[in-house]
Amino acid sequence: MMATTTDLRGKRVAALLSGGVDSSVAVAMLVEQGVQPDLWYIQIGPERDAGGLTCTIEEDLEMARSVASRYRLPLRVADLHAAYWEHVVSYTMERVRQGLTPNPDVMCNRLIKFGVFDERVGHDYDIIATGHYATTEVDTQGRTWLCTSPDAVKDQTDFLAQLMPWQLRKACFPIGHLHKSEVRAIAEREHLTAARRKDSQGICFLGQIDYNDYVRLHLGEQSGQVIERSSGRVLGTHRGHWFHTIGQRKGLGFSGGPWYVVDKDVERNIIWVAHGYDTTEAYSDHFLIASLHELTAPLPYDAGGTWHGTIKIRHTPDFCPATARLRPDGRLELHTERPLQGVAPGQFGVLYDSACHRCLGSGELRRLEGDSHVG
């Protein structure tokens, strides 16, 4: 029998608040279970001027304070600003400089929310609760599995797929079994200030800062050519390959589109594009996963050495059936049942079982040798 909820009786619980409706309702769900968690607001964004780019934490913190007041719970602030920028922002900028497409929110969960926070204060707690849309199961061997939310659109297991096993064992997701509409309804019922607050759409450390403005601040601009892959025709120029990612359609600025970024030559600072909605150059069904991180247990291969399951390559409700074989160099060579649009080196490929239920692990996407100038 699987245990699909975490027994919190007699345990010390730290609940991480972001100021949004999801983490606010997560606290409400804990209180409903008779748990009195300590509330923590993790400060990671720039609280002061960042080279002319402004971002404030005050609105988020005020929302967190309102939750603490509503349930008469203690609220503390964990200033992890320096650690975040040392680990996550440096990772992001270095990957972008290399022509890759990083996911800082994935690394924030592993390195900061369940990492540095645990080192600083979380080690005093048995459980760290967050407002993620994910669930966990404990099997008959006592192993904890990361599992998907019933709300496929909001499911966030892809953002948690780099957690270490000990981090997952300590994690609790009080709203993971709910749909977003149910979360909003609970927030209204509980008269939470964040009930009608819009979901954050940006990268966690940027706040209201524009991503391209931030990249420009750190990496500057460098003019390069935009070339149509099929004809070799130069369409125009760009301001730096780091402003573009494979699969990108918007923001290229060329008429007669659609145009898709299908490749990048980092050494020559060239962006390769293809034309048309259904251009095959924008799709791939055969690629690699590097630095494979197996979340709870090794991937289950059949007698012939092939893994069968499903994969996501971005935050989407869509899973794609796939098979993979482990290469001698430790990378997975993966085939998907259908071609996927915008396979960008540096993105995380997240692996699931065939039922799209258990998240098995993840790794960075790479093109096959000879198939790309990147990765």
C-alpha positions as CSV (number, residue, x, y, z in Angstrom):
1,M,0.0,0.0,0.0
2,M,1.3,3.5,-0.9
3,A,1.1,6.3,1.5
4,T,0.0,9.3,-0.5
5,T,0.0,11.9,2.4
6,T,2.7,12.8,4.9
7,D,1.9,12.1,8.5
8,L,2.9,15.3,10.3
9,R,1.9,14.4,13.8
10,G,4.5,15.4,16.3
11,K,6.8,16.8,13.7
12,R,8.4,20.2,13.4
13,V,7.3,21.8,10.2
14,A,8.8,24.8,8.3
15,A,6.5,26.3,5.7
16,L,8.1,28.4,3.0
17,L,6.0,31.4,1.9
18,S,6.5,33.3,-1.3
19,G,3.6,35.7,-1.0
20,G,1.5,33.9,-3.6
21,V,-1.8,32.1,-3.3
22,D,-0.3,28.6,-3.5
23,S,2.0,28.8,-0.6
24,S,-0.6,30.8,1.4
25,V,-3.1,27.9,0.9
26,A,-0.4,25.4,1.7
27,V,-0.3,27.0,5.2
28,A,-4.0,26.9,5.4
29,M,-4.0,23.2,4.6
30,L,-1.4,22.5,7.3
31,V,-3.4,24.4,9.9
32,E,-6.5,22.4,8.9
33,Q,-4.5,19.2,9.7
34,G,-3.7,20.5,13.2
35,V,-0.2,21.5,12.3
36,Q,1.3,24.8,13.6
37,P,4.2,25.4,11.2
38,D,6.9,28.1,11.5
39,L,6.6,30.3,8.5
40,W,9.7,31.4,6.5
41,Y,10.0,33.9,3.8
42,I,13.1,33.2,1.7
43,Q,14.6,36.4,0.4
44,I,16.5,35.8,-2.8
45,G,15.6,38.7,-5.2
46,P,17.5,42.0,-5.3
47,E,16.1,44.2,-2.5
48,R,17.9,47.2,-3.9
49,D,18.8,48.8,-7.2
50,A,20.5,46.3,-9.5
51,G,22.4,48.3,-12.0
52,G,19.4,50.4,-12.9
53,L,17.0,47.4,-12.8
54,T,14.6,47.6,-9.9
55,C,12.8,44.9,-8.0
56,T,11.1,44.9,-4.6
57,I,10.3,42.1,-2.2
58,E,8.0,44.3,0.0
59,E,4.7,43.2,-1.7
60,D,5.6,39.5,-1.4
61,L,6.7,39.9,2.2
62,E,3.5,41.8,3.1
63,M,1.4,39.0,1.7
64,A,3.4,36.5,3.8
65,R,2.9,38.7,6.9
66,S,-0.9,38.6,6.3
67,V,-0.9,34.8,6.3
68,A,1.1,34.8,9.5
69,S,-1.3,37.2,11.1
70,R,-4.4,35.2,9.8
71,Y,-3.2,32.0,11.5
72,R,-1.2,33.6,14.4
73,L,2.0,31.9,13.3
74,P,5.5,33.1,13.6
75,L,7.1,34.5,10.4
76,R,10.8,34.8,9.9
77,V,12.9,35.9,7.0
78,A,15.8,33.8,5.7
79,D,18.1,36.1,3.8
80,L,19.6,33.8,1.2
81,H,20.2,36.5,-1.3
82,A,24.0,36.1,-1.4
83,A,23.9,32.3,-1.6
84,Y,21.3,32.4,-4.4
85,W,23.3,34.8,-6.5
86,E,26.5,32.8,-5.9
87,H,25.0,29.5,-6.9
88,V,21.9,29.9,-9.0
89,V,22.5,33.2,-10.8
90,S,26.1,32.4,-11.6
91,Y,24.9,29.0,-13.0
92,T,22.3,30.7,-15.1
93,M,24.6,33.4,-16.6
94,E,27.4,30.9,-17.4
95,R,25.0,28.5,-19.1
96,V,23.6,31.4,-21.2
97,R,27.1,32.5,-22.1
98,Q,27.8,29.0,-23.4
99,G,24.7,29.1,-25.6
100,L,22.7,26.8,-23.4
101,T,19.1,27.2,-22.1
102,P,19.2,26.9,-18.3
103,N,16.4,26.6,-15.9
104,P,17.2,28.6,-12.7
105,D,14.0,27.6,-11.0
106,V,15.0,23.9,-11.0
107,M,18.3,24.7,-9.4
108,C,16.7,27.1,-6.9
109,N,14.6,24.2,-5.5
110,R,17.6,21.9,-5.1
111,L,20.3,24.4,-4.1
112,I,18.3,27.0,-2.1
113,K,14.8,26.1,-0.9
114,F,15.8,22.6,0.0
115,G,19.6,23.2,0.1
116,V,21.1,26.3,1.7
117,F,17.9,26.9,3.7
118,D,18.2,23.4,5.2
119,E,21.9,24.1,6.0
120,R,21.1,27.4,7.7
121,V,17.9,26.7,9.6
122,G,15.9,23.8,8.0
123,H,18.0,21.2,9.7
124,D,16.0,22.0,12.9
125,Y,12.8,20.9,11.2
126,D,11.5,17.4,10.3
127,I,9.5,18.7,7.3
128,I,9.8,21.5,4.8
129,A,6.5,22.4,3.2
130,T,6.0,24.4,0.0
131,G,3.2,25.4,-2.3
132,H,4.3,23.2,-5.2
133,Y,1.8,21.3,-7.3
134,A,3.3,17.8,-6.7
135,T,2.6,14.8,-4.5
136,T,4.8,12.1,-2.9
137,E,4.3,8.4,-2.3
138,V,6.2,6.0,0.0
139,D,6.4,2.5,-1.3
140,T,6.6,-0.8,0.7
141,Q,10.4,-0.5,0.8
142,G,10.2,2.9,2.5
143,R,11.3,4.8,-0.5
144,T,9.8,8.3,-1.2
145,W,8.7,9.0,-4.8
146,L,8.0,12.3,-6.4
147,C,4.6,12.1,-8.2
148,T,2.5,14.3,-10.4
149,S,-0.4,16.5,-9.4
150,P,-3.9,15.8,-10.7
151,D,-3.8,19.3,-12.2
152,A,-1.7,18.6,-15.3
153,V,-1.5,22.2,-16.3
154,K,0.0,23.3,-12.9
155,D,2.0,20.2,-12.2
156,Q,5.5,21.3,-11.0
157,T,7.3,18.0,-10.7
158,D,9.6,19.1,-13.5
159,F,10.8,21.9,-11.2
160,L,11.5,19.4,-8.4
161,A,13.2,16.7,-10.5
162,Q,16.7,17.6,-9.4
163,L,16.0,17.2,-5.7
164,M,18.3,14.8,-3.8
165,P,16.6,11.8,-2.2
166,W,17.1,13.1,1.3
167,Q,15.5,16.4,0.3
168,L,12.5,14.6,-1.2
169,R,12.0,12.6,2.0
170,K,11.8,15.8,4.0
171,A,9.5,17.6,1.5
172,C,5.8,18.1,1.9
173,F,3.4,19.6,-0.7
174,P,0.1,20.3,1.1
175,I,-1.8,21.5,-2.1
176,G,-0.3,18.9,-4.4
177,H,-3.5,16.9,-4.6
178,L,-5.6,19.9,-5.6
179,H,-6.5,21.7,-8.8
180,K,-5.7,25.4,-9.1
181,S,-9.4,26.3,-9.0
182,E,-9.7,24.4,-5.7
183,V,-6.8,26.3,-4.3
184,R,-8.3,29.7,-5.3
185,A,-11.6,28.6,-3.7
186,I,-9.9,27.7,-0.4
187,A,-8.1,31.1,-0.5
188,E,-11.4,32.9,-0.9
189,R,-13.0,30.8,1.9
190,E,-10.1,31.6,4.2
191,H,-10.1,35.3,3.3
192,L,-6.5,35.2,2.4
193,T,-5.0,38.4,1.0
194,A,-3.4,36.5,-2.0
195,A,-6.7,34.9,-3.0
196,R,-7.0,36.9,-6.3
197,R,-3.3,37.6,-6.8
198,K,-2.0,36.7,-10.2
199,D,0.4,33.8,-10.6
200,S,4.0,34.7,-11.0
201,Q,5.2,34.1,-14.6
202,G,8.8,35.1,-14.4
203,I,12.1,33.5,-13.2
204,C,12.1,33.5,-9.4
205,F,15.1,35.8,-8.9
206,L,14.0,38.5,-11.4
207,G,10.7,39.7,-10.0
208,Q,9.6,42.4,-12.3
209,I,12.9,42.8,-14.1
210,D,12.9,41.9,-17.8
211,Y,15.0,38.8,-18.5
212,N,16.7,40.3,-21.6
213,D,17.5,43.5,-19.7
214,Y,19.1,41.4,-17.0
215,V,21.1,39.3,-19.5
216,R,22.3,42.5,-21.2
217,L,23.4,43.9,-17.8
218,H,25.7,40.9,-17.3
219,L,26.7,39.8,-20.8
220,G,26.3,43.0,-22.8
221,E,25.6,42.9,-26.5
222,Q,27.5,41.4,-29.5
223,S,26.2,41.8,-33.0
224,G,26.0,38.6,-35.1
225,Q,24.2,37.2,-38.2
226,V,20.8,35.5,-38.4
227,I,20.9,33.0,-41.2
228,E,18.2,30.8,-42.8
229,R,19.4,27.2,-42.4
230,S,17.9,25.8,-45.6
231,S,19.2,28.5,-48.0
232,G,22.1,30.1,-46.2
233,R,20.5,33.5,-46.8
234,V,21.5,36.2,-44.2
235,L,18.2,37.6,-42.9
236,G,19.7,40.3,-40.6
237,T,21.5,40.6,-37.3
238,H,21.0,39.9,-33.7
239,R,22.5,41.5,-30.6
240,G,24.0,38.4,-29.0
241,H,23.2,34.6,-29.2
242,W,22.5,34.7,-25.5
243,F,19.2,36.5,-26.1
244,H,17.8,33.6,-28.1
245,T,17.0,30.0,-27.4
246,I,16.3,27.1,-29.7
247,G,12.6,26.8,-30.4
248,Q,12.1,30.6,-30.0
249,R,9.6,32.1,-32.4
250,K,8.7,35.5,-30.9
251,G,11.0,38.4,-30.7
252,L,13.1,37.8,-33.9
253,G,11.7,40.8,-35.7
254,F,11.6,39.5,-39.2
255,S,8.7,39.9,-41.6
256,G,7.1,37.0,-43.6
257,G,7.2,34.6,-40.6
258,P,6.9,32.6,-38.6
259,W,10.6,32.1,-38.1
260,Y,12.0,29.6,-35.6
261,V,15.5,29.5,-34.0
262,V,16.7,26.0,-34.8
263,D,20.4,26.2,-33.9
264,K,23.1,28.4,-32.6
265,D,26.8,28.6,-33.5
266,V,28.3,30.0,-30.3
267,E,31.8,30.4,-31.6
268,R,30.8,32.5,-34.6
269,N,27.8,34.1,-32.8
270,I,25.4,32.9,-35.5
271,I,21.6,32.3,-35.0
272,W,20.2,29.7,-37.5
273,V,16.5,30.0,-38.2
274,A,13.9,28.1,-40.3
275,H,10.6,29.3,-41.8
276,G,7.1,28.0,-41.4
277,Y,4.8,26.6,-38.7
278,D,5.5,23.0,-39.4
279,T,9.2,23.1,-40.4
280,T,10.8,19.8,-39.6
281,E,14.0,21.7,-38.6
282,A,12.3,22.9,-35.5
283,Y,11.6,19.4,-34.3
284,S,13.7,16.4,-33.0
285,D,12.9,12.9,-31.8
286,H,16.4,11.7,-31.0
287,F,18.7,13.4,-28.5
288,L,20.8,12.9,-25.4
289,I,20.4,13.5,-21.7
290,A,23.6,14.3,-19.9
291,S,24.4,14.3,-16.1
292,L,21.4,12.0,-15.4
293,H,20.0,12.5,-11.9
294,E,18.0,9.5,-10.8
295,L,15.6,10.7,-8.2
296,T,14.6,7.8,-6.0
297,A,16.0,4.6,-7.7
298,P,17.9,3.7,-10.8
299,L,16.0,3.7,-14.0
300,P,14.3,0.3,-14.7
301,Y,15.7,-1.1,-17.9
302,D,14.3,-4.2,-19.6
303,A,16.3,-7.3,-20.4
304,G,17.6,-5.7,-23.6
305,G,18.9,-2.6,-21.7
306,T,16.1,-0.3,-22.9
307,W,14.2,2.1,-20.6
308,H,10.5,2.7,-21.5
309,G,8.6,5.7,-20.1
310,T,7.6,9.3,-20.8
311,I,9.4,12.6,-20.9
312,K,8.8,16.4,-20.7
313,I,11.4,18.8,-22.0
314,R,9.7,22.0,-20.7
315,H,7.0,23.1,-18.3
316,T,3.9,21.7,-20.1
317,P,1.0,19.4,-19.4
318,D,2.1,17.2,-22.3
319,F,4.1,14.0,-21.7
320,C,5.7,12.2,-24.6
321,P,6.3,8.4,-24.7
322,A,10.0,7.6,-25.0
323,T,12.7,4.9,-24.9
324,A,16.3,5.3,-23.9
325,R,19.5,3.3,-23.7
326,L,22.5,4.2,-21.4
327,R,25.6,4.9,-23.4
328,P,29.2,4.0,-22.2
329,D,29.8,7.7,-21.6
330,G,27.0,7.7,-19.0
331,R,24.6,9.7,-21.1
332,L,21.1,8.5,-22.1
333,E,20.4,8.3,-25.8
334,L,16.7,9.0,-26.0
335,H,14.1,8.4,-28.7
336,T,10.6,10.0,-28.4
337,E,7.5,8.6,-30.0
338,R,6.9,11.9,-31.8
339,P,9.2,14.7,-32.7
340,L,9.4,17.5,-30.1
341,Q,9.6,21.1,-31.0
342,G,12.4,23.2,-29.6
343,V,14.8,20.7,-28.1
344,A,17.3,23.2,-26.6
345,P,20.6,22.1,-25.1
346,G,20.8,23.0,-21.4
347,Q,17.0,22.5,-20.8
348,F,16.1,19.7,-18.4
349,G,14.6,16.6,-19.8
350,V,12.4,15.1,-17.1
351,L,11.7,11.4,-17.0
352,Y,8.5,9.8,-15.8
353,D,7.1,6.3,-15.8
354,S,4.7,5.1,-18.5
355,A,1.7,6.1,-16.4
356,C,3.0,9.8,-16.2
357,H,2.7,9.4,-12.5
358,R,6.2,8.9,-10.9
359,C,9.0,11.3,-11.7
360,L,12.1,9.2,-12.1
361,G,14.8,11.8,-12.6
362,S,16.2,14.4,-15.0
363,G,19.2,15.6,-16.9
364,E,20.3,18.3,-19.3
365,L,19.4,17.9,-22.9
366,R,22.1,17.7,-25.5
367,R,22.0,17.2,-29.3
368,L,23.6,14.1,-30.8
369,E,27.2,14.6,-31.9
370,G,27.3,16.3,-35.3
371,D,23.7,17.5,-35.0
372,S,24.4,20.9,-33.4
373,H,27.0,23.5,-32.7
374,V,25.7,23.7,-29.1
375,G,25.9,21.1,-26.4
